[in-house]
Amino acid sequence: MVAEFSFKILTYLGVWRPQSLTSKWSIRIYNICTFIMLSFEQYFALTLIIYLFQNIHNTEIVLQSIFTFSSIFMIAFKVTYINVYREEVISFINMFMNKKCLPRNKDEVKIYKTLHEKERLHSRIFVFSLFFAAFCYTLQPLTSKIVNSLPIMGYLPFAINSRRRFWIAYFYQCISGYLSVILFASIEMLPINIMQQICIQLEFLMNRLLAIPNLRNTKYSRLNIYKEEYNLLKECINHHEFIFSLEKQLNRIFGVLISMQFFVSMLNLCTSGYYMTKVNVDNPNFWSALIILTNYISHIFLYCIFGEIMTRKSLYVVDVIYKMDWNLLSIETKQTLLILMIRASRPMKLTGSSLIIMSVETFLKILKTSYSAYNLLRNTNK
């Protein structure tokens, strides 16, 4: 299954109903769990925005509240979004179960296993790295001699004027933070895993194209070779068109989420970077802001680097066709391959609502833009 690790986590957390549930009562109970989980995240985001407006004149609190609220709000929005478009997401994932996309020989099985293991490894590293960052962030107040502050500054409906209430609020925020981070990581890995699956399909396509000249080394008769050559080339063309449809669906379903996350990430890069200039290095909040800054930079980098990999691999199809031994092919096959090369010269791209193209160049532009915005904030507050 595509993005199996992410969907498992979302299922365990009660925000993605498994397709195995068929009875009406089980579906209703799970929907109630999803509603409770969404309400919990939205309430958590509401407490942060209330606290922000209560301390609107305190620059330090405003900066911390902005990147905390924006992160929690995006998590609640993304979970709601994938549940609203649940049927489309399931239909899209099932496209990878099409006969064209399944491995056909030992070479393709080896390709699939190698790249699928990399996909699973990347998912686990991303989830556990964010969880570790959240763990360090929530433990930061415990490093002081007197524990008198909560890990996350937010509104509470009761006063924490007793030790018991303080620790209740502390554990509530820890649990909320851990759940939010795991949800965030799981949802963010969905488009990245799908891009890796598209790369697997491009590898299958190139492997099948390279098999066309090798038909001459088989025991087929001359007439059968032309027929097999035609059938294999036709399958490759259909597979190539199918991969383009996968790219189109990826951008259509996840484009909105990606574009929103990019704008939020740029905002958080600016605010966290600016906040770090306002506190001393020996202040624990400095290191918390550094952890947040590092996570957002790595998050943007993941989108851009995997988008770049998908784009380059889609263009590499042209090189594979060019390197084939054309002397062994029929005239009709050569003409069809020329058309396929023209079609493959259009790169596949991950775009955020047709506004942002995920690439290494985009990543560098985002860093430059964030640094310019940071300088603007710093100069206006001197």
DOKOLGU-80408 format. One record per residue (C-alpha): x, y, z. Coordinates in steps of 0.02 Angstrom, whole numbers, plus 50000, padded with zeros to 5 digits. Layout:
! DOKOLGU-80408
XYZ/...
! end
This chain:
! DOKOLGU-80408
500005000050000/500585017749961/501075027950116/500645013150226/501585019850379/500695036850372/498965029250352/499275017150495/499715031350614/498205041550558/497105026350584/497785022950759/497505041250806/495695040250750/495725052350603/495735040150456/494385026850455/495065010250386/494165003350235/493984986650326/492614994050435/490994989650348/489634988850481/488625004750512/488945004950700/490835003050683/490855017150555/489815028350668/490905024950820/492495028550721/491725044550651/491365050050829/493195046750874/493725057150723/492565071350775/493265071050953/495065071350888/494705085750769/493795095350906/495275092651021/496505099750894/495365114450851/495115118451036/496995117951061/497215130250917/495835141350991/496715142451159/498295148351072/497415162150974/496505168151130/498165169251223/498905178651074/497565192151081/497685193251269/499545197651253/499515207051088/500695220651155/502045208451211/503195205551063/504015189951133/502365181451170/501635186651002/503105179050906/503015162651001/501125161950986/501145165150798/502195150050750/501345138950880/499585143750827/499955142850641/500685125350661/499215118650762/497955127050647/498765119150493/498695102050575/496835103850613/496525110250437/497485096150353/496625082550453/494935090150410/495435092050227/495945073850198/494345068050282/493275079450173/494165072850018/494275055150086/493495046549935/494625055749813/496175051449915/495665032949921/495315032949733/497015040849701/497935028249810/497035013949723/497705020149556/499395012949607/498574995749615/498214996449429/498934982149326/500114994349238/500914999249403/501294981849469/503034974049446/503104961149307/504804952949326/506234950549448/507074966749399/505504976849434/505204967749598/506974972349649/506694990549599/505064991049696/505794983349854/507304994849853/506335011049829/504905005549942/506115002150084/506845019550059/505085026750067/504725018050232/506415023350302/506115041650256/504395041150337/505055034150500/506515046150508/505375061150477/504065055850606/505305051450742/506395066850713/504885078250736/504325068350888/506065070050963/506025088950930/504325090051017/504995079651161/506465091651185/505295106651170/504105100351305/505535095751421/506345112851406/505425120451558/506075106051666/507875111451637/507685126651751/507925125151939/506145130551975/504825123451859/503545137551847/503145138651661/502185127951538/502995121351377/501705130151268/501025147451306/499145146451286/497495150951366/496865139851506/495075140451574/495725138851752/497095146651856/498655136251887/498905142852063/499165125552138/500455112052104/499115099552055/498305111051925/500005115851855/500505097751821/498775093851748/499005108351626/500805103051592/500355085151545/498855091251443/500005102151338/501295088251320/499985075851257/499235089051142/500945093251073/501455075151042/499815070950956/499925086550848/501715082850795/501335064750750/499805070150650/500815083650564/502225071850515/501035058250454/500035069850342/501585078750277/502355062250221/500845057950112/501305068549958/503155064349982/502785045649983/501675047449831/503075056449738/504215041849780/502905029849712/502835039849550/504725038249540/504525019449557/503315019549410/504555029549306/505885016549346/504685002749288/504365012349128/506215014449089/506534996049125/505144991049004/505775002848869/507504995248879/506744978048853/506114982748678/507784980848585/508134964748679/506684956348589/507894953048446/508874941348559/507344930248587/506744915548486/505264924648411/505014923848224/505244940148127/503364943048118/503124939448303/504544951148349/503684965648262/502064961148349/502874959748521/503824975748490/502214984748447/501284977848599/502684981948721/502874999548653/501005002248662/501014996748845/502455008748882/501515023348803/499945019348902/500975017749060/501815034449027/500135042949005/499515034649164/501015041549261/500585059049199/498815056449265/499565051749434/500545067949435/498965077649391/497995069549533/499425072849655/499385091449617/497495092449615/497235084249785/498765090049882/499155106449793/498095116949912/498885109150066/500645111449998/500405129749951/499625133950121/500995124750214/502335133950117/501645151050162/501465145850345/503235138750345/503935154850274/503015164750408/503715153450543/505465154550473/505385173450487/504595174150660/505695160650738/507265168350662/506765185650724/506345178750896/508075170950910/508845188250892/507795194651038/508385181951168/510095177251234/510955161051185/510905155151366/509015156851366/508145139851345/506865148351231/508275151951108/508605133451086/506735129651071/506615142450931/508145134850849/507335117550851/505765124750771/506775134150641/507765118450596/506195107850579/505345120250463/506885121850353/507055102950341/505185101350306/505265113450159/506865105150099/506015087950095/504625094349981/505865102949867/507145088849856/505855075249818/504995086749694/506695089249611/507005070349608/505315067049527/505615080549397/507355074249351/506805056149342/505375060649225/506615069449110/507805054749119/506545044549017/507125054548865/508945049648899/508475031248917/507575031348748/509035040448668/510295027548732/509315012748662/510035003148514/508925010448379/509734999748242/508764984748307/507064993448298/505814994648158/505445011148071/503695012148150/504445009448323/505745022948295/504405035448242/503355031348395/504865033148510/505205050448440/503425055648487/503665047848660/505285057748682/504375073948640/503025069648767/504305064948900/505235081348877/503855089848979/504445087149159/503305081249298/503205094049436/502475095349610/501605112149619/500665120749758/499045126349674/500065130649518/500955144349619/502525135849684/503585122749596/504475111049716/506315111249670/508015115149745/507955132149659/506295135749747/507065130749914/508465143349891/507235156849841/506195153349998/507735155150109/508175171650025/506385178150041/506275172850223/507925181450261/507315197450175/505705196950277/506735194050435/507805209350397/506235219650369/505525214250538/507165218050625/507365235350545/505575240650583/505765236050766/507405244750802/
! end
